[in-house]
């Protein structure tokens, strides 16, 4: 479904519950997708931007930006890669139909086809009328539970290519991995 849109914007809220800490980390932000290869995520904690070739990951707390070739970088927030490739990388099982945001959604469990994956289990809440993902809940190898809830989904949004250009903020360390093996 996501590959059929020339562009898409959506806002999200994110919760991270760690097995090692009693607090729940919460953040919110916005995502822009365009032309199946460009994406941008702006949140309280980080900014991830890709023009299709290079991916920039800016972790605000660390005052550090990592620059890498998109093909070498694996990241759950690479929506054009991750959302489009669920069928390839995961085997799915329909669990139930459930109301979410007052919308009828299918709850699908996905488990990695390959062993020893960073994401050990994934659940999707897919709106039955639009086939849009409204919630992703996943568990990583450290037993962290990450939930992403998607709001204000706007398919075919007008997005300038300038949105996918990243400029390193002044005083922030740049780690350039584009020439590393």
C-alpha positions as a printed Julia matrix, in Angstrom:
181×3 Matrix{Float64}:
   0.0     0.0    0.0
   2.74    2.47   0.95
   4.54    1.91  -2.35
   1.4     3.1   -4.17
   1.63    6.61  -2.66
   3.93    9.14  -4.3
   4.15   10.81  -0.88
   2.81   10.53   2.65
   2.98   12.45   5.91
   1.91   11.35   9.36
   2.42   12.26  12.98
   3.32    9.68  15.59
   3.78    9.04  19.26
   6.41    6.61  20.48
   6.78    4.77  23.79
   9.78    2.73  24.84
   9.49    0.44  27.84
  12.8    -1.02  28.89
  13.18   -4.24  30.85
  16.08   -2.61  32.71
  14.38    0.67  33.71
  11.08    1.37  35.43
  10.31    4.53  33.46
   8.65    4.72  30.06
  10.31    7.0   27.52
   7.81    8.93  25.4
   8.3    11.08  22.33
   6.32   12.42  19.42
   7.05   13.61  15.94
   6.28   13.66  12.25
   7.25   11.5    9.27
   7.49   12.45   5.59
   7.82    9.85   2.79
   8.3    10.61  -0.9
   9.04    8.73  -4.12
   9.69    5.38  -2.4
  13.25    6.41  -1.51
  13.11    9.64   0.49
  12.06    9.91   4.1
  12.37   12.17   7.09
  11.51   11.7   10.74
  11.58   14.59  13.21
  11.0    13.78  16.87
  11.75   15.21  20.28
  14.87   13.04  20.5
  16.19   12.52  17.01
  16.05   13.46  13.38
  16.49   10.91  10.6
  16.7    12.15   7.02
  17.37   10.32   3.77
  17.49   11.71   0.25
  17.47    8.16  -1.11
  21.25    7.77  -1.15
  22.5     9.08   2.2
  20.88    8.66   5.61
  21.57   11.14   8.41
  20.76   10.17  11.99
  20.95   13.04  14.47
  20.62   12.06  18.13
  20.0    15.36  19.89
  20.97   14.15  23.39
  24.41   13.05  22.13
  25.01   16.15  19.97
  26.05   13.73  17.24
  25.09   13.1   13.61
  25.87    9.85  11.82
  26.08    9.98   8.02
  25.89    6.69   6.14
  25.01    5.2    2.78
  21.36    4.28   2.96
  21.98    0.8    1.56
  24.34    0.02   4.47
  22.19    1.47   7.25
  19.46   -0.63   8.84
  16.96    1.36  10.84
  13.36    0.74  11.91
  12.56    4.31  10.91
  13.48    3.74   7.28
   9.78    3.39   6.54
  10.15    3.03   2.82
  12.4     0.04   3.41
  10.83   -1.43   6.54
   7.11   -1.03   5.84
   7.44   -2.12   2.25
   9.54   -5.19   3.03
   7.55   -6.85   5.82
   6.5    -9.66   3.48
  10.1   -10.38   2.55
  11.6   -10.32   6.04
   8.78  -11.6    8.26
   6.19  -14.33   8.34
   2.81  -13.03   9.37
  -0.17  -14.37  11.21
  -3.55  -12.69  11.59
  -4.42  -12.66  15.29
  -7.74  -10.81  15.51
  -9.83   -7.82  14.48
  -9.76   -5.01  17.06
 -10.95   -1.4   17.44
  -8.07    1.08  17.58
  -8.6     4.88  17.38
 -12.27    3.93  16.83
 -11.17    2.23  13.61
 -11.58   -1.41  12.75
  -8.06   -2.87  12.51
  -6.52   -6.24  11.84
  -3.87   -7.2   14.38
  -1.06   -9.07  12.67
   1.88  -10.75  14.38
   5.14  -10.83  12.45
   8.15  -12.94  13.34
  11.5   -12.71  11.54
  12.22  -15.39   8.94
  15.94  -15.17   9.71
  17.24  -16.03  13.17
  19.09  -13.65  15.46
  17.33  -10.49  14.27
  17.46   -7.31  16.36
  13.64   -7.14  16.24
  12.39  -10.41  17.7
   8.64   -9.89  17.35
   6.43   -7.32  15.67
   2.72   -6.54  15.86
   0.84   -4.35  13.38
  -2.58   -2.75  13.69
  -3.7    -2.34  10.07
  -6.85   -0.36   9.35
  -9.14   -2.68   7.39
 -10.68    0.05   5.17
  -7.44    1.75   4.06
  -4.73   -0.87   4.75
  -2.73    1.83   6.55
  -0.71    0.87   9.6
  -2.07    2.65  12.68
   0.23    1.08  15.27
   3.47   -0.86  15.35
   4.57   -2.62  18.51
   7.86   -4.49  18.51
  10.29   -6.17  20.86
  14.04   -6.09  20.42
  16.76   -8.53  21.54
  17.21   -6.49  24.74
  13.54   -7.14  25.59
  12.58   -3.5   25.1
   9.0    -2.89  23.98
   8.62   -0.08  21.45
   5.19    1.22  20.41
   4.56    3.62  17.53
   1.08    5.07  17.06
   0.33    6.88  13.79
  -2.08    9.84  13.56
  -3.04   12.35  10.9
  -1.99   10.12   8.0
  -2.02   12.17   4.8
  -1.41   10.17   1.59
  -0.35   12.14  -1.5
   0.8    15.15   0.54
   2.7    17.89  -1.27
   6.31   17.66  -0.02
   9.25   19.64  -1.37
  12.5    17.76  -2.04
  14.14   20.35   0.27
  12.53   18.47   3.18
  15.03   15.63   2.54
  18.18   17.75   2.72
  20.0    17.61   6.05
  22.32   20.28   7.37
  24.54   19.43  10.33
  23.72   21.85  13.18
  26.55   24.05  14.46
  28.54   22.48  17.29
  27.32   18.94  16.56
  29.84   16.12  15.98
  29.65   14.44  12.55
  30.48   10.73  12.25
  30.85    9.98   8.53
  30.49    6.26   7.78
  29.96    6.62   4.02
  33.45    5.32   3.17
  33.6     2.55   5.77
  33.35   -1.09   4.62
